[in-house]
Amino acid sequence: TLVLVLVLRLVQVWVLVLVLELASLLVLLFSLMVHLVVHLLAARLVILLDSLLQHVLLLSLLLPLLVSLLLRLLIPLQASLLVMVLVYRLRLLSVLLRLLLKPLLVRLPV
């Protein structure tokens, strides 16, 4: 019976060691999966940031060109608006001169 108790204790210790080894293997597998997920997320984040940086760089390269084109479109528009304002002021001036000179022309004896 002592041998049987020793064999049972040995089997019990062996099963306990096997369960502990299996648990440590599962913990290792879980940590490996977490490590892999973190690396995949980091790689995805790096790709996303790289894409965002490329778009920002492209925008920073295109922005002066867009501003230049906008100014090239606005300068003639501004010039035409300036001409329109000058024409309007000249018309206003002619109307004012007519209004001012009309009483003088009426008073002159012919």
Distance bins in CASP14 RR format, pairs under 12 A and 6 or more apart:
PFRMAT RR
TARGET T0000
AUTHOR 0000-0000-0000
RMODE 2
METHOD distances of the structure
MODEL  1
1 7 0 0 0 0 0 1 0 0 0 0 0
1 8 0 0 0 0 0 1 0 0 0 0 0
2 8 0 0 0 0 0 1 0 0 0 0 0
2 9 0 0 0 0 0 1 0 0 0 0 0
3 9 0 0 0 0 0 1 0 0 0 0 0
3 10 0 0 0 0 0 1 0 0 0 0 0
4 10 0 0 0 0 0 1 0 0 0 0 0
4 11 0 0 0 0 0 1 0 0 0 0 0
5 11 0 0 0 0 0 1 0 0 0 0 0
5 12 0 0 0 0 0 1 0 0 0 0 0
6 12 0 0 0 0 0 1 0 0 0 0 0
6 13 0 0 0 0 0 1 0 0 0 0 0
7 13 0 0 0 0 0 1 0 0 0 0 0
7 14 0 0 0 0 0 1 0 0 0 0 0
8 14 0 0 0 0 0 1 0 0 0 0 0
8 15 0 0 0 0 0 1 0 0 0 0 0
9 15 0 0 0 0 0 1 0 0 0 0 0
9 16 0 0 0 0 0 1 0 0 0 0 0
10 16 0 0 0 0 0 1 0 0 0 0 0
10 17 0 0 0 0 0 1 0 0 0 0 0
11 17 0 0 0 0 0 1 0 0 0 0 0
11 18 0 0 0 0 0 1 0 0 0 0 0
12 18 0 0 0 0 0 1 0 0 0 0 0
12 19 0 0 0 0 0 1 0 0 0 0 0
13 19 0 0 0 0 0 1 0 0 0 0 0
13 20 0 0 0 0 0 1 0 0 0 0 0
14 20 0 0 0 0 0 1 0 0 0 0 0
14 21 0 0 0 0 0 1 0 0 0 0 0
15 21 0 0 0 0 0 1 0 0 0 0 0
15 22 0 0 0 0 0 1 0 0 0 0 0
16 22 0 0 0 0 0 1 0 0 0 0 0
16 23 0 0 0 0 0 1 0 0 0 0 0
17 23 0 0 0 0 0 1 0 0 0 0 0
17 24 0 0 0 0 0 1 0 0 0 0 0
18 24 0 0 0 0 0 1 0 0 0 0 0
18 25 0 0 0 0 0 1 0 0 0 0 0
19 25 0 0 0 0 0 1 0 0 0 0 0
19 26 0 0 0 0 0 1 0 0 0 0 0
20 26 0 0 0 0 0 1 0 0 0 0 0
20 27 0 0 0 0 0 1 0 0 0 0 0
21 27 0 0 0 0 0 1 0 0 0 0 0
21 28 0 0 0 0 0 1 0 0 0 0 0
22 28 0 0 0 0 0 1 0 0 0 0 0
22 29 0 0 0 0 0 1 0 0 0 0 0
23 29 0 0 0 0 0 1 0 0 0 0 0
23 30 0 0 0 0 0 1 0 0 0 0 0
24 30 0 0 0 0 0 1 0 0 0 0 0
24 31 0 0 0 0 0 1 0 0 0 0 0
25 31 0 0 0 0 0 1 0 0 0 0 0
25 32 0 0 0 0 0 1 0 0 0 0 0
26 32 0 0 0 0 0 1 0 0 0 0 0
26 33 0 0 0 0 0 1 0 0 0 0 0
27 33 0 0 0 0 0 1 0 0 0 0 0
27 34 0 0 0 0 0 1 0 0 0 0 0
28 34 0 0 0 0 0 1 0 0 0 0 0
28 35 0 0 0 0 0 1 0 0 0 0 0
29 35 0 0 0 0 0 1 0 0 0 0 0
29 36 0 0 0 0 0 1 0 0 0 0 0
30 36 0 0 0 0 0 1 0 0 0 0 0
30 37 0 0 0 0 0 1 0 0 0 0 0
31 37 0 0 0 0 0 1 0 0 0 0 0
31 38 0 0 0 0 0 1 0 0 0 0 0
32 38 0 0 0 0 0 1 0 0 0 0 0
32 39 0 0 0 0 0 1 0 0 0 0 0
33 39 0 0 0 0 0 1 0 0 0 0 0
33 40 0 0 0 0 0 1 0 0 0 0 0
34 40 0 0 0 0 0 1 0 0 0 0 0
34 41 0 0 0 0 0 1 0 0 0 0 0
35 41 0 0 0 0 0 1 0 0 0 0 0
35 42 0 0 0 0 0 1 0 0 0 0 0
36 42 0 0 0 0 0 1 0 0 0 0 0
36 43 0 0 0 0 0 1 0 0 0 0 0
37 43 0 0 0 0 0 1 0 0 0 0 0
37 44 0 0 0 0 0 1 0 0 0 0 0
38 44 0 0 0 0 0 1 0 0 0 0 0
38 45 0 0 0 0 0 1 0 0 0 0 0
39 45 0 0 0 0 0 1 0 0 0 0 0
39 46 0 0 0 0 0 1 0 0 0 0 0
40 46 0 0 0 0 0 1 0 0 0 0 0
40 47 0 0 0 0 0 1 0 0 0 0 0
41 47 0 0 0 0 0 1 0 0 0 0 0
41 48 0 0 0 0 0 1 0 0 0 0 0
42 48 0 0 0 0 0 1 0 0 0 0 0
42 49 0 0 0 0 0 1 0 0 0 0 0
43 49 0 0 0 0 0 1 0 0 0 0 0
43 50 0 0 0 0 0 1 0 0 0 0 0
44 50 0 0 0 0 0 1 0 0 0 0 0
44 51 0 0 0 0 0 1 0 0 0 0 0
45 51 0 0 0 0 0 1 0 0 0 0 0
45 52 0 0 0 0 0 1 0 0 0 0 0
46 52 0 0 0 0 0 1 0 0 0 0 0
46 53 0 0 0 0 0 1 0 0 0 0 0
47 53 0 0 0 0 0 1 0 0 0 0 0
47 54 0 0 0 0 0 1 0 0 0 0 0
48 54 0 0 0 0 0 1 0 0 0 0 0
48 55 0 0 0 0 0 1 0 0 0 0 0
49 55 0 0 0 0 0 1 0 0 0 0 0
49 56 0 0 0 0 0 1 0 0 0 0 0
50 56 0 0 0 0 0 1 0 0 0 0 0
50 57 0 0 0 0 0 1 0 0 0 0 0
51 57 0 0 0 0 0 1 0 0 0 0 0
51 58 0 0 0 0 0 1 0 0 0 0 0
52 58 0 0 0 0 0 1 0 0 0 0 0
52 59 0 0 0 0 0 1 0 0 0 0 0
53 59 0 0 0 0 0 1 0 0 0 0 0
53 60 0 0 0 0 0 1 0 0 0 0 0
54 60 0 0 0 0 0 1 0 0 0 0 0
54 61 0 0 0 0 0 1 0 0 0 0 0
55 61 0 0 0 0 0 1 0 0 0 0 0
55 62 0 0 0 0 0 1 0 0 0 0 0
56 62 0 0 0 0 0 1 0 0 0 0 0
56 63 0 0 0 0 0 1 0 0 0 0 0
57 63 0 0 0 0 0 1 0 0 0 0 0
58 65 0 0 0 0 0 1 0 0 0 0 0
58 66 0 0 0 0 0 1 0 0 0 0 0
59 65 0 0 0 0 0 1 0 0 0 0 0
59 66 0 0 0 0 1 0 0 0 0 0 0
59 67 0 0 0 0 0 1 0 0 0 0 0
60 66 0 0 0 0 0 1 0 0 0 0 0
60 67 0 0 0 0 0 1 0 0 0 0 0
62 68 0 0 0 0 0 1 0 0 0 0 0
62 69 0 0 0 0 0 1 0 0 0 0 0
62 70 0 0 0 0 0 1 0 0 0 0 0
63 69 0 0 0 0 0 1 0 0 0 0 0
63 70 0 0 0 0 0 1 0 0 0 0 0
64 70 0 0 0 0 0 1 0 0 0 0 0
64 71 0 0 0 0 0 1 0 0 0 0 0
65 71 0 0 0 0 0 1 0 0 0 0 0
65 72 0 0 0 0 0 1 0 0 0 0 0
66 72 0 0 0 0 0 1 0 0 0 0 0
66 73 0 0 0 0 0 1 0 0 0 0 0
67 73 0 0 0 0 0 1 0 0 0 0 0
67 74 0 0 0 0 0 1 0 0 0 0 0
68 74 0 0 0 0 0 1 0 0 0 0 0
68 75 0 0 0 0 0 1 0 0 0 0 0
69 75 0 0 0 0 0 1 0 0 0 0 0
70 76 0 0 0 0 0 1 0 0 0 0 0
70 77 0 0 0 0 0 1 0 0 0 0 0
70 78 0 0 0 0 0 1 0 0 0 0 0
71 77 0 0 0 0 0 1 0 0 0 0 0
71 78 0 0 0 0 1 0 0 0 0 0 0
72 78 0 0 0 0 0 1 0 0 0 0 0
72 79 0 0 0 0 0 1 0 0 0 0 0
73 79 0 0 0 0 0 1 0 0 0 0 0
73 80 0 0 0 0 0 1 0 0 0 0 0
74 80 0 0 0 0 0 1 0 0 0 0 0
74 81 0 0 0 0 1 0 0 0 0 0 0
74 82 0 0 0 0 0 1 0 0 0 0 0
75 81 0 0 0 0 0 1 0 0 0 0 0
75 82 0 0 0 0 0 1 0 0 0 0 0
76 82 0 0 0 0 0 1 0 0 0 0 0
76 83 0 0 0 0 0 1 0 0 0 0 0
77 83 0 0 0 0 0 1 0 0 0 0 0
77 84 0 0 0 0 0 1 0 0 0 0 0
78 84 0 0 0 0 0 1 0 0 0 0 0
78 85 0 0 0 0 0 1 0 0 0 0 0
79 85 0 0 0 0 0 1 0 0 0 0 0
79 86 0 0 0 0 0 1 0 0 0 0 0
80 86 0 0 0 0 0 1 0 0 0 0 0
80 87 0 0 0 0 0 1 0 0 0 0 0
81 87 0 0 0 0 0 1 0 0 0 0 0
81 88 0 0 0 0 0 1 0 0 0 0 0
82 88 0 0 0 0 0 1 0 0 0 0 0
82 89 0 0 0 0 0 1 0 0 0 0 0
83 89 0 0 0 0 0 1 0 0 0 0 0
83 90 0 0 0 0 0 1 0 0 0 0 0
84 90 0 0 0 0 0 1 0 0 0 0 0
84 91 0 0 0 0 0 1 0 0 0 0 0
85 91 0 0 0 0 0 1 0 0 0 0 0
85 92 0 0 0 0 0 1 0 0 0 0 0
86 92 0 0 0 0 0 1 0 0 0 0 0
86 93 0 0 0 0 0 1 0 0 0 0 0
87 93 0 0 0 0 0 1 0 0 0 0 0
87 94 0 0 0 0 0 1 0 0 0 0 0
88 94 0 0 0 0 0 1 0 0 0 0 0
88 95 0 0 0 0 0 1 0 0 0 0 0
89 95 0 0 0 0 0 1 0 0 0 0 0
89 96 0 0 0 0 0 1 0 0 0 0 0
90 96 0 0 0 0 0 1 0 0 0 0 0
90 97 0 0 0 0 0 1 0 0 0 0 0
91 97 0 0 0 0 0 1 0 0 0 0 0
91 98 0 0 0 0 0 1 0 0 0 0 0
92 98 0 0 0 0 0 1 0 0 0 0 0
92 99 0 0 0 0 0 1 0 0 0 0 0
93 99 0 0 0 0 0 1 0 0 0 0 0
93 100 0 0 0 0 0 1 0 0 0 0 0
93 101 0 0 0 0 0 1 0 0 0 0 0
94 100 0 0 0 0 0 1 0 0 0 0 0
94 101 0 0 0 0 0 1 0 0 0 0 0
95 101 0 0 0 0 0 1 0 0 0 0 0
95 102 0 0 0 0 0 1 0 0 0 0 0
96 102 0 0 0 0 0 1 0 0 0 0 0
97 104 0 0 0 0 0 1 0 0 0 0 0
97 105 0 0 0 0 0 1 0 0 0 0 0
98 104 0 0 0 0 0 1 0 0 0 0 0
98 105 0 0 0 0 1 0 0 0 0 0 0
99 105 0 0 0 0 0 1 0 0 0 0 0
99 106 0 0 0 0 0 1 0 0 0 0 0
101 107 0 0 0 0 0 1 0 0 0 0 0
101 108 0 0 0 0 0 1 0 0 0 0 0
102 108 0 0 0 0 0 1 0 0 0 0 0
END
